[in-house]
Protein backbone atom coordinates (compact mmCIF):
# COMPACT_ATOMS: atom_id res chain seq x y z
CA UNK A 1 0.00 0.00 0.00
CA UNK A 2 1.41 3.38 -0.94
CA UNK A 3 1.30 6.42 1.27
CA UNK A 4 -1.96 8.30 0.76
CA UNK A 5 -3.80 5.41 -0.85
CA UNK A 6 -7.08 4.04 0.38
CA UNK A 7 -8.02 0.37 0.51
CA UNK A 8 -11.50 -0.70 -0.55
CA UNK A 9 -13.23 -4.07 -0.65
CA UNK A 10 -15.75 -4.97 -3.31
CA UNK A 11 -17.21 -8.46 -3.49
CA UNK A 12 -14.57 -9.55 -0.98
CA UNK A 13 -11.72 -8.34 -3.20
CA UNK A 14 -9.55 -5.60 -1.85
CA UNK A 15 -7.94 -3.03 -4.09
CA UNK A 16 -6.13 0.22 -3.55
CA UNK A 17 -7.34 3.51 -4.95
CA UNK A 18 -4.70 6.22 -4.76
CA UNK A 19 -5.86 9.53 -3.38
CA UNK A 20 -2.53 11.31 -3.07
CA UNK A 21 -3.57 13.99 -5.59
CA UNK A 22 -6.78 15.82 -4.76
CA UNK A 23 -8.34 18.34 -7.10
CA UNK A 24 -7.80 21.76 -5.59
CA UNK A 25 -9.00 23.86 -8.50
CA UNK A 26 -5.64 24.69 -10.07
CA UNK A 27 -4.28 21.17 -10.64
CA UNK A 28 -7.04 19.78 -12.86
CA UNK A 29 -4.78 18.58 -15.69
CA UNK A 30 -2.58 16.30 -13.56
CA UNK A 31 -5.44 15.28 -11.25
CA UNK A 32 -7.66 14.21 -14.16
CA UNK A 33 -4.82 12.26 -15.78
CA UNK A 34 -4.07 10.32 -12.58
CA UNK A 35 -7.77 9.78 -11.90
CA UNK A 36 -8.41 8.37 -15.39
CA UNK A 37 -5.45 6.00 -15.06
CA UNK A 38 -6.87 4.62 -11.83
CA UNK A 39 -10.45 4.35 -13.11
CA UNK A 40 -9.29 2.67 -16.34
CA UNK A 41 -7.18 0.25 -14.33
CA UNK A 42 -10.33 -0.78 -12.48
CA UNK A 43 -12.25 -1.21 -15.77
CA UNK A 44 -14.70 1.55 -14.93
CA UNK A 45 -13.67 4.24 -17.43
CA UNK A 46 -16.83 3.52 -19.43
CA UNK A 47 -18.83 5.16 -16.63
CA UNK A 48 -17.19 8.50 -17.45
CA UNK A 49 -17.48 8.12 -21.21
CA UNK A 50 -20.75 6.37 -22.04
CA UNK A 51 -24.39 7.21 -21.37
CA UNK A 52 -26.39 5.20 -18.87
CA UNK A 53 -27.85 2.13 -20.60
CA UNK A 54 -31.62 2.27 -21.09
CA UNK A 55 -32.11 -1.42 -20.30
CA UNK A 56 -29.74 -2.80 -17.71
CA UNK A 57 -29.36 -6.46 -18.62
CA UNK A 58 -26.32 -8.68 -18.69
CA UNK A 59 -23.12 -6.66 -18.53
CA UNK A 60 -25.08 -3.40 -18.14
CA UNK A 61 -26.70 -4.66 -14.93
CA UNK A 62 -23.63 -3.52 -12.97
CA UNK A 63 -23.87 0.05 -14.29
CA UNK A 64 -25.58 1.49 -11.18
CA UNK A 65 -23.03 -0.05 -8.83
CA UNK A 66 -20.09 1.06 -10.97
CA UNK A 67 -21.56 4.56 -11.25
CA UNK A 68 -21.79 4.88 -7.46
CA UNK A 69 -18.26 3.54 -7.04
CA UNK A 70 -16.83 6.09 -9.48
CA UNK A 71 -18.90 8.89 -7.91
CA UNK A 72 -17.45 8.03 -4.51
CA UNK A 73 -13.93 8.01 -5.97
CA UNK A 74 -14.51 11.47 -7.43
CA UNK A 75 -15.92 12.81 -4.15
CA UNK A 76 -12.96 11.40 -2.24
CA UNK A 77 -10.42 12.87 -4.65
CA UNK A 78 -11.48 16.52 -4.49
CA UNK A 79 -10.74 19.09 -1.81
CA UNK A 80 -13.51 19.89 0.67
CA UNK A 81 -14.35 23.26 -0.92
CA UNK A 82 -15.07 21.53 -4.28
CA UNK A 83 -17.12 18.60 -2.94
CA UNK A 84 -20.36 20.60 -2.36
CA UNK A 85 -20.42 21.66 -6.03
CA UNK A 86 -20.75 18.03 -7.17
CA UNK A 87 -22.38 16.32 -4.19
CA UNK A 88 -25.88 16.15 -5.66
CA UNK A 89 -25.08 14.79 -9.10
CA UNK A 90 -26.50 11.32 -9.72
CA UNK A 91 -24.12 10.30 -12.50
CA UNK A 92 -20.34 10.19 -12.36
CA UNK A 93 -20.22 11.24 -16.03
CA UNK A 94 -22.02 14.49 -15.16
CA UNK A 95 -19.72 15.12 -12.19
CA UNK A 96 -16.72 14.53 -14.44
CA UNK A 97 -18.07 16.87 -17.13
CA UNK A 98 -18.77 19.64 -14.61
CA UNK A 99 -15.26 19.41 -13.16
CA UNK A 100 -13.71 19.44 -16.64
CA UNK A 101 -15.74 22.48 -17.73
CA UNK A 102 -15.04 24.30 -14.49
CA UNK A 103 -11.33 23.60 -13.96
CA UNK A 104 -9.72 22.54 -17.25
CA UNK A 105 -7.58 25.20 -18.91
CA UNK A 106 -8.32 23.53 -22.25
CA UNK A 107 -12.05 24.29 -21.94
CA UNK A 108 -11.87 27.74 -20.31
ABEGO torsion letter per residue (X at the ends): XBBGBBBBBBGGBBBBBBAABBBAGAAAAAAAAAAAAAAAAAGAAAAAABBBBABBBEAAAAAAAAAAAAAAAAAAABBAAAAAAAAABABAAAAAAAAAAAABAAAX
